[in-house]
Amino acid sequence: MKTIAIIPARGNSKRLPNKNLLLLGGIPLLVHSILFAQRSPSIIDEIYVTTDNAAIKKIALQYGARVIDRPAAISGDFEPTVTAIQHALDSIAEAVESVVVLQPTNPLRPEKLLKEAFEMFRMNDAESLFTVTRNHQKLGKISNNYFEPYNYKIGQRSQDLEPLYFENGLLYIAQAKLIREGKIFSENSLPYEVNHIFARVDIDIQEDLDYANFLIYNK
């Protein structure tokens, strides 16, 4: 039974056109996730890119990934990522036990992340695992033109906040059977905490890409 990596890389990006092909550290954004998976051959047996875009397909093949052609029907702006992952898994003939999902838009990952997260996944016989990062901000909402604190009381120190975490998108690991149910993670999934500057990089607009390039050339 194999463990595979699936990288969902849609071609039709609205806010940052062709973002999966834009250069980050001198190579296309997509390639960072391929190379990250390739550095763990003892864990990942095969690397797949699911895409609806010919240019992305060409780059993925050049860097040694296999490509699954994603149908237009599941390539729209509002289509959830799990649909593409599920289609990719169903397109693979070999028996797959677990899937590592790597989003190209979260390209910078700590070196030992996959090794340590996969070990936790295995040791706990988990249904799935996903990465989270602790939030240190004072959050609230605006209601009737007034600010209402959400995770703190006015005057409370930041260091005394109740710990809250956000899903950072760096890494997901799931049993294949869960994905076939239409889920990447569930209420039974294990959170794996990553408190690293890379965890806050999520490429959606040009400023995000500029910041990621800054980190690459200065770290």
Backbone as a chain_set.jsonl record, in Angstrom:
{"seq": "MKTIAIIPARGNSKRLPNKNLLLLGGIPLLVHSILFAQRSPSIIDEIYVTTDNAAIKKIALQYGARVIDRPAAISGDFEPTVTAIQHALDSIAEAVESVVVLQPTNPLRPEKLLKEAFEMFRMNDAESLFTVTRNHQKLGKISNNYFEPYNYKIGQRSQDLEPLYFENGLLYIAQAKLIREGKIFSENSLPYEVNHIFARVDIDIQEDLDYANFLIYNK", "coords": {"N": [[0.851, -1.207, 0.0], [0.565, 2.167, -0.892], [1.967, 5.411, -0.059], [1.148, 8.505, -1.212], [1.843, 11.731, -2.687], [-0.239, 14.457, -3.376], [-0.628, 17.254, -5.342], [-2.554, 19.974, -5.714], [-3.082, 22.051, -8.408], [-4.448, 24.489, -9.836], [-5.127, 26.27, -12.899], [-6.43, 28.688, -13.39], [-6.154, 31.348, -11.905], [-7.448, 34.125, -10.223], [-6.905, 36.573, -8.652], [-4.137, 36.698, -8.638], [-2.826, 36.25, -11.445], [-1.898, 33.232, -13.117], [-0.451, 32.23, -10.928], [0.681, 29.83, -9.921], [2.734, 29.365, -11.614], [4.436, 31.456, -11.382], [7.622, 32.892, -10.529], [9.37, 31.924, -7.659], [12.001, 32.395, -5.646], [13.486, 31.851, -7.895], [12.421, 29.615, -9.177], [9.406, 28.06, -10.485], [6.419, 28.588, -8.585], [4.829, 26.29, -8.043], [6.756, 24.262, -8.125], [8.161, 24.19, -5.733], [6.653, 22.652, -3.937], [6.723, 20.174, -5.186], [9.483, 19.57, -5.049], [9.793, 19.517, -2.288], [8.317, 17.233, -1.598], [9.826, 15.335, -2.969], [12.106, 15.2, -1.449], [11.622, 13.369, 0.506], [11.78, 10.428, 0.033], [11.543, 8.072, 1.439], [9.11, 8.169, 2.583], [7.159, 9.099, 0.747], [5.859, 7.577, -2.069], [5.007, 8.16, -4.681], [4.528, 11.135, -6.636], [1.995, 13.318, -7.465], [0.54, 15.735, -9.597], [-2.393, 17.508, -9.868], [-4.135, 19.087, -12.359], [-5.645, 21.576, -14.522], [-4.352, 22.833, -16.493], [-2.228, 23.397, -19.234], [0.391, 24.482, -19.248], [1.169, 24.28, -16.582], [1.088, 21.528, -16.337], [3.208, 20.807, -18.046], [5.464, 21.879, -16.693], [5.309, 20.437, -14.269], [5.785, 17.81, -15.16], [8.375, 18.125, -16.14], [9.785, 18.398, -13.787], [9.604, 15.925, -12.673], [7.219, 14.956, -11.575], [4.125, 13.09, -11.655], [1.216, 13.57, -13.678], [-2.197, 14.386, -13.385], [-4.923, 14.955, -15.31], [-7.194, 17.411, -14.701], [-10.691, 17.601, -14.854], [-12.686, 20.165, -16.437], [-15.08, 20.585, -15.159], [-14.608, 20.344, -12.45], [-12.904, 22.37, -11.852], [-13.475, 24.959, -11.246], [-13.819, 28.314, -9.752], [-15.127, 28.106, -7.298], [-14.979, 25.546, -6.508], [-14.31, 23.048, -4.139], [-11.117, 22.101, -2.742], [-10.907, 19.433, -2.024], [-12.405, 17.999, -3.877], [-10.849, 17.877, -6.208], [-8.689, 16.432, -5.192], [-9.917, 14.053, -4.522], [-10.794, 13.184, -7.071], [-8.277, 12.837, -8.281], [-7.205, 10.768, -6.721], [-9.005, 8.712, -7.294], [-8.293, 8.306, -9.898], [-5.978, 6.899, -9.933], [-4.459, 3.836, -10.428], [-3.052, 2.058, -8.763], [-3.04, 0.604, -5.437], [-3.683, 2.737, -2.76], [-2.763, 3.864, 0.4], [-2.415, 6.12, 2.093], [-2.497, 9.728, 1.848], [-0.613, 12.569, 1.125], [-1.232, 15.89, 1.114], [-0.217, 18.705, -0.584], [-0.306, 22.065, -0.819], [0.336, 24.327, -3.415], [0.303, 27.035, -2.904], [1.262, 27.407, -0.404], [4.23, 27.427, -0.088], [6.645, 27.354, 1.367], [8.2, 25.395, 3.698], [9.158, 24.04, 6.857], [12.167, 22.115, 7.114], [12.123, 19.494, 8.293], [9.467, 18.941, 8.52], [7.604, 17.139, 7.181], [8.61, 14.575, 7.833], [8.421, 14.545, 10.674], [5.683, 15.097, 11.086], [4.474, 12.989, 9.706], [5.347, 10.823, 11.164], [3.995, 11.266, 13.587], [1.387, 10.977, 12.655], [1.376, 8.255, 11.912], [2.063, 6.95, 14.339], [-0.119, 7.469, 15.943], [-2.088, 6.221, 14.614], [-3.802, 7.72, 12.99], [-6.758, 9.161, 11.512], [-6.533, 11.393, 9.952], [-4.289, 14.216, 9.583], [-3.41, 17.607, 10.172], [-1.748, 20.773, 9.7], [-1.304, 23.413, 12.069], [-1.127, 26.76, 13.42], [-0.286, 28.795, 16.162], [-2.245, 31.57, 17.127], [-1.51, 34.928, 17.917], [-2.782, 37.297, 18.059], [-5.047, 39.941, 18.972], [-8.321, 39.5, 18.513], [-11.46, 40.512, 17.041], [-14.836, 41.63, 16.3], [-16.758, 43.92, 14.267], [-19.648, 45.468, 15.153], [-22.593, 47.165, 14.582], [-21.108, 49.504, 14.237], [-19.361, 49.395, 16.363], [-16.512, 48.04, 18.025], [-16.144, 44.731, 18.978], [-14.487, 42.794, 21.192], [-13.191, 39.485, 20.673], [-11.508, 37.265, 21.414], [-10.415, 38.132, 23.773], [-10.333, 40.283, 26.681], [-10.902, 43.76, 27.101], [-8.002, 45.533, 27.785], [-6.585, 43.328, 28.539], [-3.505, 41.538, 28.521], [-1.5, 40.589, 25.681], [0.058, 38.3, 25.979], [-1.406, 36.84, 27.74], [-3.54, 35.745, 26.465], [-6.066, 33.321, 25.692], [-5.046, 30.304, 24.225], [-5.397, 30.145, 20.752], [-5.75, 28.715, 17.482], [-4.825, 28.621, 13.999], [-5.589, 27.122, 10.854], [-2.971, 26.459, 8.844], [-2.332, 25.521, 6.296], [0.014, 24.28, 5.386], [0.455, 21.517, 5.268], [-1.241, 18.452, 4.801], [-2.263, 15.274, 5.848], [-3.832, 12.308, 5.055], [-5.852, 9.362, 5.435], [-6.56, 7.314, 2.664], [-9.151, 6.331, 2.467], [-10.692, 8.198, 3.842], [-10.542, 10.446, 2.207], [-11.9, 9.47, 0.014], [-14.398, 9.612, 1.001], [-14.924, 12.204, 0.669], [-13.518, 14.05, 2.223], [-10.758, 15.862, 3.576], [-9.805, 16.356, 6.091], [-11.194, 15.778, 9.36], [-13.42, 16.0, 12.24], [-12.076, 14.3, 13.875], [-9.44, 14.548, 13.312], [-5.89, 14.962, 13.724], [-4.286, 17.813, 15.048], [-1.287, 19.374, 14.066], [1.153, 21.243, 15.414], [2.784, 24.072, 14.134], [4.954, 26.46, 14.657], [6.376, 28.64, 13.056], [8.01, 30.962, 10.935], [7.501, 30.438, 8.25], [4.985, 29.365, 8.248], [3.147, 31.345, 7.975], [3.064, 32.132, 5.407], [1.195, 32.453, 2.613], [0.327, 32.305, -0.579], [-1.471, 34.539, -2.339], [-1.865, 37.059, -3.36], [0.14, 39.612, -5.053], [1.772, 40.857, -3.139], [2.063, 38.874, -1.226], [3.65, 37.031, -2.597], [5.937, 38.585, -2.973], [6.748, 38.857, -0.32], [7.335, 36.197, 0.333], [9.493, 35.745, -1.399], [11.267, 37.537, -0.269], [11.751, 36.257, 2.21], [13.0, 33.894, 1.321], [15.388, 34.862, 0.167], [16.594, 36.052, 2.302], [16.726, 34.347, 4.422]], "CA": [[0.0, 0.0, 0.0], [1.428, 3.316, -1.089], [1.694, 6.78, 0.376], [1.415, 9.387, -2.35], [1.611, 13.168, -2.527], [-1.058, 15.082, -4.415], [-0.487, 18.712, -5.351], [-3.604, 20.572, -6.547], [-2.548, 23.275, -9.024], [-5.378, 24.992, -10.842], [-4.501, 27.272, -13.752], [-7.201, 29.925, -13.562], [-6.11, 32.163, -10.696], [-8.023, 35.44, -10.518], [-6.251, 37.724, -8.021], [-2.734, 36.699, -9.044], [-2.876, 35.384, -12.631], [-0.831, 32.245, -13.337], [0.418, 32.271, -9.748], [1.419, 28.589, -9.719], [3.882, 29.373, -12.522], [5.29, 32.61, -11.093], [8.894, 32.492, -9.933], [9.67, 32.142, -6.245], [13.36, 31.909, -5.473], [14.058, 31.453, -9.18], [11.718, 28.475, -9.769], [7.957, 28.255, -10.394], [5.805, 28.368, -7.274], [4.424, 24.897, -7.97], [7.901, 23.357, -8.012], [8.582, 24.074, -4.334], [5.944, 21.532, -3.322], [7.261, 18.953, -5.796], [10.81, 19.318, -4.476], [9.602, 19.168, -0.88], [7.909, 15.829, -1.576], [10.934, 14.509, -3.455], [13.12, 15.076, -0.405], [11.213, 12.339, 1.471], [11.458, 9.205, -0.71], [11.225, 6.978, 2.358], [7.707, 8.334, 2.969], [6.292, 9.289, -0.421], [6.185, 6.672, -3.164], [4.761, 8.823, -5.96], [4.075, 12.526, -6.539], [1.037, 13.641, -8.52], [-0.008, 17.088, -9.706], [-3.683, 17.532, -10.554], [-4.257, 20.419, -12.948], [-6.424, 21.77, -15.74], [-3.574, 23.81, -17.238], [-1.164, 22.75, -20.009], [1.705, 24.985, -18.841], [1.464, 23.672, -15.282], [1.371, 20.119, -16.626], [4.544, 20.714, -18.622], [6.438, 22.123, -15.62], [5.254, 19.316, -13.327], [6.463, 16.676, -15.788], [9.803, 18.445, -16.214], [10.384, 18.218, -12.46], [9.514, 14.546, -12.249], [5.927, 14.564, -11.012], [3.109, 12.576, -12.555], [0.15, 14.564, -13.837], [-3.569, 13.953, -13.588], [-5.688, 16.016, -15.956], [-8.41, 17.696, -13.953], [-11.784, 18.037, -15.729], [-13.15, 21.547, -16.262], [-16.238, 20.586, -14.258], [-14.165, 20.464, -11.055], [-11.786, 23.326, -11.852], [-14.001, 26.309, -11.094], [-13.37, 29.134, -8.625], [-15.8, 27.767, -6.056], [-14.87, 24.107, -6.29], [-13.421, 22.77, -3.011], [-9.891, 21.367, -3.051], [-11.073, 17.989, -1.818], [-12.952, 17.396, -5.096], [-9.715, 17.578, -7.082], [-7.909, 15.379, -4.55], [-10.712, 12.832, -4.653], [-10.709, 12.772, -8.476], [-6.92, 12.348, -8.522], [-7.07, 9.469, -6.064], [-9.81, 7.745, -8.048], [-7.674, 8.099, -11.209], [-4.749, 6.13, -9.742], [-4.786, 2.405, -10.458], [-2.427, 1.35, -7.655], [-3.656, 0.718, -4.114], [-3.113, 3.841, -1.976], [-3.168, 3.826, 1.806], [-2.5, 7.468, 2.652], [-2.232, 10.81, 0.897], [-0.062, 13.834, 1.616], [-1.694, 16.989, 0.26], [0.667, 19.872, -0.521], [-0.85, 23.178, -1.594], [1.41, 25.153, -3.975], [0.242, 28.4, -2.37], [1.984, 27.413, 0.881], [5.404, 26.766, -0.651], [7.805, 27.296, 2.261], [7.913, 24.475, 4.791], [10.353, 23.613, 7.607], [12.824, 20.974, 6.479], [11.751, 18.201, 8.88], [8.031, 18.943, 8.773], [6.926, 15.932, 6.728], [9.097, 13.437, 8.619], [7.88, 14.593, 12.029], [4.224, 15.022, 11.031], [4.08, 11.645, 9.274], [5.589, 9.942, 12.304], [2.868, 11.467, 14.498], [0.236, 10.392, 11.971], [1.496, 6.807, 11.997], [2.09, 6.489, 15.733], [-1.454, 7.609, 16.506], [-3.032, 5.554, 13.724], [-4.776, 8.803, 12.803], [-7.56, 9.239, 10.296], [-5.847, 12.438, 9.193], [-3.505, 15.191, 10.352], [-3.208, 18.865, 9.449], [-0.884, 21.692, 10.431], [-1.899, 24.618, 12.626], [-0.203, 27.716, 14.026], [-0.926, 29.566, 17.227], [-2.527, 32.989, 16.885], [-1.14, 35.801, 19.037], [-3.431, 38.583, 17.841], [-6.311, 40.229, 19.631], [-9.318, 39.489, 17.448], [-12.798, 40.968, 17.389], [-15.693, 41.942, 15.165], [-17.399, 45.231, 14.327], [-21.1, 45.325, 15.147], [-23.232, 48.485, 14.771], [-20.021, 50.481, 14.278], [-18.554, 49.238, 17.574], [-15.623, 46.884, 18.02], [-16.42, 43.779, 20.049], [-13.405, 41.814, 21.329], [-13.627, 38.097, 20.566], [-10.678, 36.32, 22.159], [-9.756, 38.8, 24.898], [-11.062, 41.364, 27.336], [-10.205, 45.041, 26.952], [-6.977, 45.714, 28.805], [-5.852, 42.08, 28.751], [-2.221, 41.461, 27.829], [-1.452, 39.602, 24.598], [0.659, 37.044, 26.447], [-2.375, 36.136, 28.586], [-4.659, 35.288, 25.653], [-6.324, 31.887, 25.594], [-4.457, 29.83, 22.959], [-6.228, 29.842, 19.591], [-4.895, 28.263, 16.403], [-5.412, 28.684, 12.667], [-5.163, 26.129, 9.878], [-2.01, 27.223, 8.044], [-2.274, 25.015, 4.922], [1.32, 23.762, 4.98], [0.522, 20.074, 5.076], [-2.357, 17.6, 5.219], [-2.058, 13.844, 5.627], [-5.119, 11.657, 5.29], [-6.071, 8.034, 4.908], [-7.246, 7.363, 1.373], [-10.583, 6.059, 2.643], [-11.34, 9.443, 4.262], [-10.661, 11.282, 1.009], [-12.962, 8.894, -0.824], [-15.657, 10.066, 1.604], [-15.055, 13.628, 0.367], [-12.935, 14.861, 3.287], [-9.309, 15.836, 3.776], [-9.695, 16.153, 7.532], [-12.491, 15.724, 10.026], [-13.374, 16.368, 13.657], [-11.174, 13.373, 14.557], [-8.086, 14.752, 12.8], [-4.874, 15.461, 14.647], [-3.604, 19.055, 14.692], [0.161, 19.354, 14.269], [1.47, 22.658, 15.584], [3.993, 24.591, 13.473], [5.148, 27.878, 14.964], [7.529, 28.981, 12.23], [7.667, 32.092, 10.068], [6.983, 29.911, 6.989], [3.576, 28.996, 8.402], [2.317, 32.512, 7.68], [3.181, 32.437, 3.976], [0.095, 31.897, 1.817], [0.405, 33.139, -1.777], [-2.769, 34.85, -2.919], [-1.693, 38.313, -4.087], [1.536, 39.895, -5.363], [2.494, 41.169, -1.908], [2.403, 37.596, -0.593], [4.774, 36.48, -3.344], [7.095, 39.423, -2.658], [7.179, 38.521, 1.04], [7.955, 34.876, 0.281], [10.813, 35.928, -2.005], [12.096, 38.179, 0.762], [12.164, 35.234, 3.174], [13.947, 32.989, 0.671], [16.688, 35.491, -0.068], [17.145, 36.589, 3.55], [16.785, 33.296, 5.436]], "C": [[0.881, 1.249, 0.0], [0.981, 4.547, -0.299], [2.082, 7.683, -0.78], [1.232, 10.846, -1.93], [0.759, 13.647, -3.686], [-0.966, 16.593, -4.255], [-1.567, 19.288, -6.264], [-3.147, 21.92, -7.099], [-3.443, 23.722, -10.175], [-4.722, 26.116, -11.654], [-5.167, 28.629, -13.741], [-7.268, 30.733, -12.273], [-6.551, 33.589, -11.016], [-7.185, 36.594, -9.955], [-4.77, 37.835, -8.362], [-2.621, 35.733, -10.228], [-1.646, 34.491, -12.777], [0.095, 32.078, -12.135], [1.22, 30.986, -9.541], [2.654, 28.479, -10.605], [4.83, 30.542, -12.259], [6.531, 32.171, -10.323], [8.971, 32.885, -8.46], [11.046, 31.547, -5.99], [13.957, 31.349, -6.753], [13.408, 30.253, -9.832], [10.214, 28.69, -9.628], [7.41, 27.859, -9.023], [5.453, 26.9, -7.056], [5.572, 23.961, -7.611], [8.364, 23.183, -6.566], [7.915, 22.882, -3.644], [6.412, 20.201, -3.9], [8.599, 18.591, -5.164], [10.717, 18.911, -3.014], [9.219, 17.693, -0.763], [9.057, 14.909, -1.998], [12.023, 14.316, -2.408], [12.766, 14.016, 0.637], [10.832, 11.04, 0.754], [11.128, 8.021, 0.184], [9.77, 7.034, 2.816], [6.801, 8.316, 1.746], [6.764, 8.428, -1.585], [6.02, 7.315, -4.536], [4.238, 10.238, -5.696], [3.192, 12.828, -7.741], [0.654, 15.116, -8.442], [-1.328, 16.976, -10.455], [-3.928, 18.95, -11.055], [-5.131, 20.398, -14.196], [-5.655, 22.62, -16.745], [-2.377, 23.152, -17.935], [0.23, 23.198, -19.576], [2.123, 24.393, -17.493], [1.827, 22.197, -15.476], [2.796, 19.944, -17.147], [5.622, 20.884, -17.553], [6.482, 20.945, -14.654], [5.996, 18.101, -13.886], [7.975, 16.901, -15.859], [10.505, 18.194, -14.885], [10.095, 16.847, -11.861], [8.222, 14.11, -11.593], [5.066, 13.905, -12.082], [1.954, 13.578, -12.587], [-1.189, 13.881, -14.065], [-4.344, 15.129, -14.148], [-7.015, 16.217, -15.226], [-9.511, 18.193, -14.894], [-12.213, 19.468, -15.42], [-14.282, 21.631, -15.253], [-15.852, 20.718, -12.797], [-12.963, 21.402, -10.938], [-12.239, 24.769, -11.651], [-13.526, 27.011, -9.834], [-13.939, 28.678, -7.29], [-15.752, 26.274, -5.746], [-13.915, 23.834, -5.129], [-12.231, 21.916, -3.424], [-10.096, 19.861, -2.967], [-11.631, 17.301, -3.06], [-11.834, 16.99, -6.048], [-8.867, 16.447, -6.513], [-8.619, 14.033, -4.716], [-10.653, 12.3, -6.089], [-9.338, 12.194, -8.786], [-6.735, 10.95, -7.936], [-7.823, 8.384, -6.838], [-9.2, 7.427, -9.415], [-6.425, 7.222, -11.139], [-5.092, 4.647, -9.61], [-4.232, 1.665, -9.243], [-3.194, 1.552, -6.349], [-2.926, 1.793, -3.303], [-3.661, 3.776, -0.557], [-3.365, 5.223, 2.377], [-2.022, 8.5, 1.643], [-1.684, 12.018, 1.648], [-0.485, 14.915, 0.636], [-0.808, 18.203, 0.497], [0.101, 20.962, -1.416], [0.297, 24.044, -2.123], [1.458, 26.557, -3.377], [0.854, 28.522, -0.989], [3.336, 26.751, 0.64], [6.582, 26.576, 0.293], [7.454, 26.464, 3.486], [9.207, 24.148, 5.529], [10.876, 22.28, 7.09], [12.315, 19.624, 6.989], [10.245, 18.046, 9.085], [7.371, 17.616, 8.392], [7.334, 14.727, 7.562], [8.432, 13.398, 9.988], [6.36, 14.452, 12.037], [3.767, 13.612, 10.647], [4.299, 10.63, 10.391], [4.459, 10.044, 13.326], [1.599, 10.829, 13.941], [0.229, 8.874, 12.126], [1.366, 6.306, 13.437], [0.701, 6.526, 16.362], [-2.529, 6.904, 15.682], [-4.179, 6.5, 13.379], [-5.541, 8.658, 11.495], [-6.972, 10.287, 9.362], [-5.131, 13.375, 10.163], [-3.391, 16.45, 9.514], [-2.435, 19.837, 10.331], [-1.627, 22.956, 10.86], [-0.802, 25.494, 13.221], [-0.952, 28.526, 15.071], [-1.082, 31.032, 16.82], [-2.166, 33.794, 18.122], [-1.786, 37.184, 18.913], [-4.707, 38.709, 18.659], [-7.373, 40.411, 18.548], [-10.671, 39.97, 17.957], [-13.615, 41.178, 16.132], [-16.305, 43.32, 15.356], [-18.897, 45.025, 14.166], [-21.725, 46.673, 15.48], [-22.199, 49.584, 15.001], [-19.185, 50.435, 15.552], [-17.719, 47.968, 17.473], [-15.92, 46.012, 19.232], [-15.282, 42.762, 20.12], [-13.953, 40.39, 21.31], [-12.832, 37.174, 21.483], [-9.939, 36.956, 23.327], [-10.714, 39.8, 25.531], [-10.24, 42.639, 27.228], [-9.25, 45.225, 28.128], [-6.155, 44.466, 29.056], [-4.565, 42.064, 27.94], [-2.246, 40.357, 26.77], [-0.92, 38.262, 25.084], [-0.287, 36.235, 27.333], [-3.579, 35.621, 27.799], [-4.826, 33.772, 25.751], [-5.777, 31.408, 24.254], [-5.525, 29.511, 21.906], [-5.299, 29.531, 18.428], [-5.607, 28.423, 15.061], [-4.799, 27.603, 11.782], [-4.246, 26.832, 8.88], [-1.814, 26.703, 6.619], [-0.963, 24.412, 4.479], [1.277, 22.3, 4.559], [-0.76, 19.416, 5.568], [-1.959, 16.158, 4.927], [-3.375, 13.16, 5.95], [-5.103, 10.231, 4.769], [-6.88, 8.149, 3.618], [-8.752, 7.165, 1.522], [-11.341, 7.305, 3.097], [-11.549, 10.359, 3.06], [-11.763, 10.76, 0.096], [-14.347, 9.217, -0.271], [-15.88, 11.559, 1.373], [-14.497, 14.54, 1.422], [-11.417, 14.752, 3.251], [-9.003, 15.709, 5.266], [-11.077, 16.269, 8.142], [-12.334, 16.131, 11.483], [-12.45, 15.45, 14.453], [-9.716, 13.549, 14.135], [-7.154, 15.309, 13.868], [-4.339, 16.805, 14.174], [-2.114, 18.926, 14.992], [0.643, 20.805, 14.277], [2.805, 23.018, 14.931], [4.072, 26.082, 13.763], [6.458, 28.328, 14.32], [7.093, 30.104, 11.295], [7.095, 31.617, 8.726], [5.486, 29.616, 7.054], [2.632, 30.144, 8.061], [2.422, 32.958, 6.229], [2.077, 31.701, 3.222], [-0.065, 32.792, 0.593], [-0.976, 33.32, -2.402], [-2.719, 36.126, -3.762], [-0.198, 38.591, -4.27], [2.354, 40.177, -4.111], [2.901, 39.901, -1.156], [3.618, 36.97, -1.271], [6.05, 37.267, -3.056], [7.652, 39.08, -1.277], [7.878, 37.164, 1.065], [9.344, 34.948, -0.345], [11.772, 36.586, -1.03], [12.627, 37.146, 1.757], [13.207, 34.298, 2.575], [15.342, 33.614, 0.568], [17.32, 36.056, 1.193], [17.19, 35.568, 4.679], [17.768, 32.209, 5.014]], "O": [[1.817, 1.366, 0.791], [-0.184, 4.702, 0.07], [3.211, 7.631, -1.27], [0.555, 11.147, -0.947], [1.003, 13.289, -4.838], [-1.196, 17.136, -3.174], [-1.498, 19.103, -7.479], [-2.856, 22.835, -6.329], [-3.215, 23.372, -11.333], [-3.859, 26.83, -11.142], [-4.524, 29.63, -14.055], [-8.313, 30.795, -11.625], [-6.071, 34.187, -11.979], [-6.796, 37.494, -10.7], [-4.212, 38.932, -8.376], [-2.354, 34.545, -10.043], [-0.512, 34.931, -12.589], [1.286, 31.815, -12.298], [2.339, 31.045, -9.031], [3.512, 27.623, -10.39], [5.909, 30.609, -12.847], [6.496, 31.202, -9.564], [8.677, 34.018, -8.078], [11.235, 30.336, -6.104], [14.827, 30.479, -6.712], [13.794, 29.887, -10.942], [9.782, 29.427, -8.742], [7.887, 26.914, -8.394], [5.747, 26.336, -6.002], [5.385, 22.986, -6.883], [8.904, 22.134, -6.215], [8.551, 22.184, -2.855], [6.49, 19.207, -3.178], [8.822, 17.44, -4.788], [11.475, 18.058, -2.554], [9.752, 16.984, 0.09], [9.228, 13.826, -1.437], [12.785, 13.352, -2.485], [13.543, 13.789, 1.565], [9.688, 10.596, 0.853], [10.497, 7.065, -0.266], [9.253, 6.065, 3.373], [5.798, 7.603, 1.715], [7.908, 8.529, -2.029], [6.801, 7.046, -5.449], [3.598, 10.502, -4.679], [3.59, 12.621, -8.888], [0.468, 15.667, -7.357], [-1.379, 16.414, -11.55], [-3.93, 19.901, -10.273], [-5.327, 19.362, -14.832], [-6.224, 23.079, -17.735], [-1.605, 22.434, -17.299], [1.155, 22.385, -19.538], [3.287, 24.048, -17.292], [2.758, 21.689, -14.851], [3.504, 19.029, -16.728], [6.584, 20.117, -17.512], [7.561, 20.501, -14.262], [6.747, 17.442, -13.166], [8.756, 15.971, -15.659], [11.678, 17.822, -14.857], [10.317, 16.631, -10.669], [8.139, 12.986, -11.097], [5.26, 14.139, -13.275], [1.747, 14.335, -11.639], [-1.298, 12.927, -14.834], [-4.412, 16.187, -13.522], [-7.843, 15.309, -15.148], [-9.276, 19.126, -15.661], [-12.114, 19.924, -14.281], [-14.428, 22.642, -14.565], [-16.663, 21.154, -11.98], [-12.121, 21.253, -10.053], [-11.461, 25.698, -11.867], [-12.912, 26.399, -8.96], [-13.294, 28.847, -6.255], [-16.415, 25.804, -4.822], [-12.798, 24.351, -5.136], [-12.327, 21.105, -4.345], [-9.522, 19.105, -3.751], [-11.353, 16.121, -3.276], [-11.861, 15.903, -6.624], [-8.381, 15.598, -7.26], [-7.993, 13.015, -5.011], [-10.48, 11.099, -6.298], [-9.234, 11.179, -9.474], [-6.176, 10.064, -8.582], [-7.323, 7.272, -7.008], [-9.535, 6.413, -10.027], [-5.876, 6.844, -12.174], [-5.915, 4.26, -8.78], [-4.873, 0.742, -8.741], [-3.904, 2.543, -6.179], [-1.702, 1.76, -3.177], [-4.868, 3.649, -0.346], [-4.354, 5.488, 3.06], [-1.261, 8.201, 0.722], [-2.227, 12.43, 2.673], [-0.134, 14.861, -0.543], [-0.664, 18.672, 1.625], [0.037, 20.799, -2.634], [1.154, 24.456, -1.342], [2.512, 27.191, -3.344], [0.957, 29.626, -0.454], [3.571, 25.637, 1.109], [7.434, 25.723, 0.047], [6.523, 26.79, 4.223], [10.251, 23.994, 4.896], [10.099, 21.419, 6.676], [12.098, 18.708, 6.195], [9.804, 17.112, 9.756], [6.653, 17.032, 9.204], [6.477, 13.936, 7.958], [7.939, 12.355, 10.418], [5.806, 13.766, 12.897], [2.791, 13.101, 11.197], [3.522, 9.687, 10.542], [4.015, 9.032, 13.869], [0.831, 10.213, 14.68], [-0.804, 8.281, 12.435], [0.64, 5.349, 13.706], [0.385, 5.701, 17.22], [-3.717, 6.972, 15.997], [-5.354, 6.141, 13.461], [-5.041, 8.11, 10.513], [-6.92, 10.099, 8.147], [-5.336, 13.333, 11.376], [-3.288, 16.379, 8.289], [-2.464, 19.735, 11.558], [-2.457, 23.492, 10.127], [0.305, 25.029, 13.49], [-2.111, 28.892, 14.879], [-0.176, 31.641, 16.25], [-2.478, 33.393, 19.243], [-1.377, 38.128, 19.59], [-5.356, 37.718, 18.99], [-7.323, 41.361, 17.767], [-10.987, 39.851, 19.141], [-13.138, 40.931, 15.024], [-16.365, 43.83, 16.475], [-19.355, 44.476, 13.164], [-21.434, 47.259, 16.523], [-22.382, 50.469, 15.836], [-18.385, 51.337, 15.799], [-18.153, 46.96, 16.915], [-15.945, 46.49, 20.366], [-15.124, 41.951, 19.207], [-15.025, 40.114, 21.85], [-13.41, 36.393, 22.239], [-8.956, 36.403, 23.822], [-11.768, 40.115, 24.977], [-9.011, 42.592, 27.26], [-9.628, 45.093, 29.292], [-5.124, 44.536, 29.723], [-4.54, 42.527, 26.799], [-2.913, 39.336, 26.931], [-1.39, 37.209, 24.652], [-0.008, 35.077, 27.644], [-4.534, 35.117, 28.39], [-3.848, 33.036, 25.876], [-6.023, 32.052, 23.234], [-6.432, 28.714, 22.142], [-4.174, 30.031, 18.387], [-6.835, 28.368, 14.99], [-3.64, 27.226, 11.948], [-4.696, 27.711, 8.146], [-1.186, 27.383, 5.807], [-0.821, 24.058, 3.309], [1.963, 21.889, 3.623], [-1.295, 19.776, 6.617], [-1.386, 15.864, 3.878], [-3.967, 13.406, 7.001], [-4.428, 9.926, 3.786], [-7.776, 8.987, 3.508], [-9.536, 7.764, 0.786], [-12.518, 7.457, 2.771], [-12.606, 10.974, 2.915], [-12.479, 11.545, -0.526], [-15.347, 9.112, -0.982], [-16.882, 12.121, 1.814], [-14.93, 15.687, 1.536], [-10.861, 13.699, 2.941], [-8.052, 15.031, 5.654], [-12.006, 16.789, 7.525], [-11.259, 16.553, 11.91], [-12.077, 15.776, 15.58], [-8.852, 12.781, 14.558], [-7.571, 16.023, 14.781], [-3.969, 16.935, 13.007], [-1.729, 18.427, 16.05], [0.551, 21.504, 13.269], [3.819, 22.355, 15.15], [3.335, 26.874, 13.174], [7.502, 28.384, 14.968], [5.926, 30.177, 10.912], [6.285, 32.323, 8.124], [4.803, 29.62, 6.03], [1.435, 29.924, 7.879], [1.931, 34.026, 5.862], [2.041, 30.47, 3.202], [-0.543, 33.92, 0.713], [-1.566, 32.375, -2.926], [-3.44, 36.256, -4.751], [0.637, 37.884, -3.706], [3.514, 39.776, -4.031], [3.958, 39.86, -0.526], [4.508, 36.443, -0.603], [7.123, 36.681, -2.913], [8.866, 39.019, -1.084], [8.895, 36.998, 1.739], [10.27, 34.287, 0.124], [12.95, 36.234, -0.971], [13.808, 37.158, 2.103], [14.184, 33.947, 3.237], [16.347, 32.961, 0.85], [18.469, 36.497, 1.161], [17.644, 35.885, 5.779], [17.958, 31.233, 5.74]]}, "num_chains": 1, "name": "protein.A"}
